[in-house]
Amino acid sequence: MDIKNLRLNIEQKVLGTKRVVIVPHNRIDFDAIGSALGLAVIVKKMNAEPLIVVNDDISKMQRGIQTIMADVKDSYRIMTRDEYLGYAGADDLIILTDVNKRGMVSIGDKIDDPERTIIIDHHDMDDTTIKSDSTFVDEKVSSASEIVARLMSCLRVKCPNEIATYLLAGIYLDTNHMSKNVSNDTYLAAAKLAGYGANVNRVNDLFLEDFDSDRRVQDLVNKVEMVTYTIATILADEGVLYTPEELAKAADYVLKYGVDASFAIGKVDDEVVHVSGRSPENINVGEVMKTLGGGGNPASGAARIEGESVEEVGKRLRKVLEPTGYNRHI
């Protein structure tokens, strides 16, 4: 990631702009909300007004995200899609964080000016990526929160300790608590956040699960099947709905068994099947997810399929994995 070029781009486009609209992906997670809040701090320091667009139903957010949203509601302006569209201006600068694909952001259909759009992300790009003259995407970086933390350091913007905590939570999420997809830059970013006052105990509290959700994840883990000697899949029951986060946590948990990759497949809606893939980078799960219409990076990937059953998606995935060229060297 060319942080210096990103810094110059941010300075050029934010300075002199009245309002900056920060848009994380739908179904926000710690990386999405942490990086969005970090960018809001930067925007405020540059004397522009930051708005964050979050269109998710707060009652369906995981507990830790609900806590963050409650903590920041009086300090940062967060709007739904409809609220923002009633307030939008032609001169707004849009910054996408932790996302680059049109269908994954609530106002994707309204983003049509490449010169007024900046993308900061660590996921793969494809033909659904929003057009932008300022695209900063690096699949080798652990998280959008790492990018924003490094950007803050480059801009010499002091981060409030609570926002530093949320940025650290974003890094912890996408590195499975610093156990995968970690580089020297990741450690340096985490150290910088600690210098800002990030509280590791508070981060761990945000990750605490309520009993029911934890039990659902364990139920998924109990459904593990081995496709090959080193690749595991989980097929959830057709009649049970899960959150994408629960599927991701189940796939992450299975990595403890020493497999090269794990995939959790389950319904998140009556007509939508979600696939979450995880790997210690022995297998590029992002490339595997592309075969199902999704994407990701070597350590983490996902796909969303409409109109198929869990079993049908599982069979499609197995056809990709069983014959395969996917091995420990990919």
C-alpha positions in Angstrom: 0.0 0.0 0.0 1.4 3.4 -1.1 0.5 5.3 2.1 2.4 8.4 1.0 0.4 8.6 -2.3 -2.8 8.0 -0.3 -1.9 10.8 2.1 -1.3 13.2 -0.8 -4.6 12.2 -2.4 -6.6 12.6 0.8 -5.0 16.0 1.5 -5.7 17.2 -2.1 -9.3 16.1 -2.1 -10.5 16.6 1.5 -8.9 20.1 2.0 -11.4 22.6 0.6 -14.3 20.0 0.7 -17.2 20.9 2.9 -18.5 17.4 3.4 -17.0 13.9 3.2 -19.3 10.9 3.1 -17.7 7.7 4.4 -19.3 4.5 3.3 -18.4 1.1 4.7 -19.8 -2.2 3.4 -23.3 -3.5 4.3 -23.4 -5.7 7.3 -20.7 -3.7 9.0 -18.1 -5.5 11.0 -15.3 -4.2 13.3 -13.0 -3.4 10.4 -15.6 -1.5 8.5 -16.8 0.6 11.4 -13.3 1.1 12.9 -11.8 2.3 9.6 -14.9 4.5 8.9 -14.5 6.2 12.4 -10.8 6.6 11.9 -11.4 8.3 8.5 -14.0 10.6 10.3 -11.2 11.7 12.7 -8.9 12.5 9.8 -11.7 14.4 8.0 -12.5 16.5 11.1 -8.8 17.4 11.5 -9.0 18.8 7.9 -12.0 21.0 8.8 -14.5 19.1 6.7 -17.8 17.6 7.9 -17.7 13.7 8.0 -20.8 11.7 7.6 -20.9 7.9 7.9 -23.6 6.0 6.0 -24.7 2.8 7.7 -27.9 1.2 6.5 -28.0 -1.9 8.6 -30.7 -2.7 11.1 -29.0 -2.1 14.5 -31.0 -4.8 16.2 -29.4 -7.4 13.8 -25.8 -6.1 14.4 -23.5 -8.2 16.5 -23.3 -7.1 20.1 -19.9 -5.4 19.9 -20.9 -3.4 16.9 -24.1 -2.2 18.7 -21.8 -1.1 21.6 -19.6 1.0 19.3 -22.6 2.5 17.6 -24.0 3.6 20.9 -20.7 4.9 22.1 -20.1 7.2 19.1 -23.7 8.4 18.3 -23.2 11.8 20.0 -19.7 12.4 18.5 -20.0 11.3 14.9 -22.9 11.7 12.5 -24.1 8.3 11.2 -27.0 8.2 8.7 -29.1 5.6 7.0 -29.2 5.5 3.2 -32.5 7.4 3.0 -31.4 10.0 5.5 -28.3 10.7 3.5 -30.1 10.8 0.1 -32.3 13.5 1.6 -29.2 15.4 2.6 -26.8 14.7 -0.2 -25.0 17.4 -2.2 -23.4 17.3 -5.6 -20.0 18.3 -4.2 -19.8 15.6 -1.6 -16.6 13.6 -1.6 -17.3 9.8 -1.2 -14.8 7.6 0.6 -15.4 3.9 0.5 -13.7 1.9 3.2 -13.3 -1.9 3.5 -15.2 -2.3 0.3 -14.9 -1.6 -3.4 -17.9 -3.4 -5.0 -21.1 -1.5 -5.9 -23.5 -4.1 -4.7 -21.9 -4.2 -1.3 -22.6 -0.6 -0.3 -26.0 0.9 0.4 -25.6 3.9 -1.8 -23.7 2.1 -4.6 -26.3 3.1 -7.2 -25.7 6.7 -6.4 -21.9 6.8 -6.7 -21.2 7.9 -10.2 -18.4 10.5 -10.1 -14.9 8.9 -10.3 -13.2 12.2 -9.5 -15.2 12.6 -6.2 -14.7 9.0 -5.1 -11.9 7.5 -3.1 -11.6 3.7 -2.4 -9.6 2.3 0.5 -9.7 -1.4 0.7 -7.9 -4.8 1.0 -10.3 -7.0 -0.9 -9.9 -8.0 -4.5 -11.4 -6.0 -7.3 -13.6 -7.2 -10.2 -16.0 -5.8 -12.9 -18.4 -4.7 -10.1 -15.8 -2.4 -8.5 -16.9 1.2 -8.4 -15.0 3.5 -10.8 -12.7 5.9 -9.1 -9.7 8.0 -10.0 -8.3 7.4 -6.5 -8.3 3.6 -5.8 -6.1 2.4 -3.0 -6.6 -1.4 -2.8 -4.0 -3.8 -1.5 -5.0 -7.4 -0.9 -1.8 -8.1 1.0 -2.7 -5.6 3.8 -4.5 -7.2 6.8 -7.4 -4.8 7.0 -8.8 -1.4 6.1 -8.2 -0.4 9.8 -4.4 -1.1 9.3 -4.4 1.2 6.3 -6.3 4.0 8.2 -4.0 3.7 11.2 -0.9 4.0 8.9 -2.6 7.0 7.2 -3.1 8.7 10.5 0.5 8.3 11.4 1.6 9.6 8.0 -0.7 12.6 8.4 0.4 13.1 12.0 -3.2 13.1 13.1 -3.6 12.2 16.8 -6.3 9.6 17.3 -8.7 9.6 20.3 -8.1 6.6 22.4 -11.6 5.2 21.9 -11.3 5.3 18.1 -7.8 3.8 18.4 -9.5 0.9 20.3 -12.0 0.4 17.5 -9.3 0.5 14.8 -7.4 -2.1 16.8 -10.6 -4.2 16.9 -10.7 -4.0 13.1 -7.2 -5.3 12.8 -7.8 -8.1 15.3 -10.9 -9.2 13.4 -9.3 -9.6 10.1 -6.1 -11.2 11.5 -7.9 -13.5 13.9 -6.3 -11.7 16.8 -2.9 -11.2 15.1 -2.6 -14.9 14.1 -2.8 -14.7 10.3 -2.2 -12.3 7.4 0.1 -10.2 9.6 3.1 -8.2 8.4 5.6 -6.0 10.0 3.4 -3.0 9.0 0.5 -4.6 10.8 2.5 -4.8 14.1 3.7 -1.3 13.6 0.1 0.0 13.1 -1.1 -1.9 16.2 1.8 -0.4 18.2 0.9 3.1 16.9 -2.7 2.5 18.0 -1.5 1.4 21.4 0.5 4.7 21.6 -2.8 6.5 21.0 -4.3 4.7 23.9 -6.0 1.7 22.3 -7.2 -0.6 25.1 -6.6 -4.3 24.4 -8.9 -5.3 27.3 -11.7 -3.2 25.7 -11.1 -4.8 22.3 -11.4 -8.3 23.9 -14.7 -7.2 25.6 -16.1 -6.1 22.2 -15.4 -9.7 20.9 -17.3 -11.3 23.7 -20.2 -13.3 22.4 -23.6 -13.8 23.9 -24.4 -17.3 24.8 -26.9 -18.0 22.0 -24.6 -16.8 19.2 -21.6 -18.8 20.5 -23.8 -21.9 20.7 -24.9 -21.4 17.1 -21.2 -21.2 16.0 -20.3 -24.4 17.9 -23.3 -26.1 16.3 -21.8 -25.2 12.9 -18.4 -26.4 13.9 -19.9 -29.8 14.8 -21.0 -30.2 11.2 -17.4 -30.2 9.8 -16.7 -32.6 6.9 -13.4 -33.1 5.1 -13.5 -32.6 1.3 -9.8 -33.7 1.1 -7.3 -34.5 3.7 -6.6 -30.8 4.4 -9.8 -29.0 3.3 -12.8 -28.8 5.5 -16.4 -27.7 4.8 -19.4 -26.9 7.0 -22.9 -27.2 5.5 -25.5 -25.6 7.8 -29.1 -27.0 8.0 -31.3 -25.6 5.3 -34.0 -24.4 7.7 -31.7 -22.3 10.0 -30.6 -18.7 9.3 -27.2 -17.6 10.4 -25.4 -14.2 10.2 -22.3 -13.9 7.9 -20.3 -13.2 11.1 -21.3 -16.6 12.6 -20.4 -18.4 9.4 -17.0 -16.6 9.4 -16.3 -17.5 13.0 -17.1 -21.1 12.4 -14.7 -21.2 9.4 -12.1 -19.4 11.5 -12.5 -21.9 14.4 -11.9 -24.9 12.1 -8.5 -23.6 11.2 -7.5 -24.7 14.8 -7.7 -28.3 13.4 -4.6 -27.6 11.3 -6.4 -27.6 7.9 -5.2 -25.7 4.9 -8.7 -24.1 4.3 -12.2 -24.2 5.7 -15.5 -23.1 4.2 -18.8 -22.5 6.1 -22.0 -22.5 4.0 -25.3 -21.4 5.3 -28.4 -19.4 4.7 -28.5 -15.7 5.8 -31.9 -15.1 4.3 -34.6 -17.4 2.9 -33.3 -17.0 -0.6 -29.6 -16.2 0.1 -26.7 -18.6 0.8 -23.5 -17.2 2.2 -20.1 -18.9 2.0 -17.2 -17.9 4.2 -13.7 -19.2 3.5 -10.7 -19.0 5.7 -7.1 -20.2 5.3 -3.7 -19.6 6.9 -2.8 -18.7 3.3 -1.9 -22.2 2.3 -4.8 -22.0 -0.2 -6.0 -18.8 -1.8 -9.6 -18.8 -0.6 -10.3 -15.5 -2.4 -9.6 -17.2 -5.7 -11.8 -20.2 -4.7 -14.6 -17.7 -3.8 -14.4 -16.1 -7.2 -15.6 -19.4 -8.7 -18.8 -18.9 -6.8 -19.2 -15.2 -7.8 -17.5 -13.8 -4.6 -13.9 -12.9 -3.8 -11.5 -12.0 -1.1 -7.8 -12.5 -0.4 -5.5 -15.5 0.3 -6.6 -15.7 4.0 -10.2 -14.7 3.8 -13.0 -14.8 1.2 -16.8 -14.9 0.9 -19.6 -15.4 -1.7 -23.3 -14.6 -1.7 -25.5 -16.8 -3.8 -29.2 -16.3 -4.4 -31.8 -18.9 -5.4 -29.8 -22.0 -4.5 -29.9 -24.4 -1.5 -27.1 -24.9 0.9 -26.6 -28.4 -0.5 -26.4 -27.1 -4.1 -23.8 -24.5 -3.2 -21.9 -27.1 -1.2 -21.8 -29.4 -4.3 -20.6 -26.6 -6.5 -17.8 -25.8 -4.0 -16.7 -29.4 -3.7 -16.4 -29.6 -7.5 -14.0 -26.8 -7.4 -12.0 -28.3 -4.5 -11.9 -32.0 -5.1 -10.1 -32.3 -8.5 -8.1 -29.5 -8.0 -5.0 -27.6 -8.3 -5.5 -25.9 -5.0 -2.6 -27.1 -2.8 -0.4 -25.8 -0.1 1.7 -23.7 -2.5 -1.2 -21.5 -3.9 
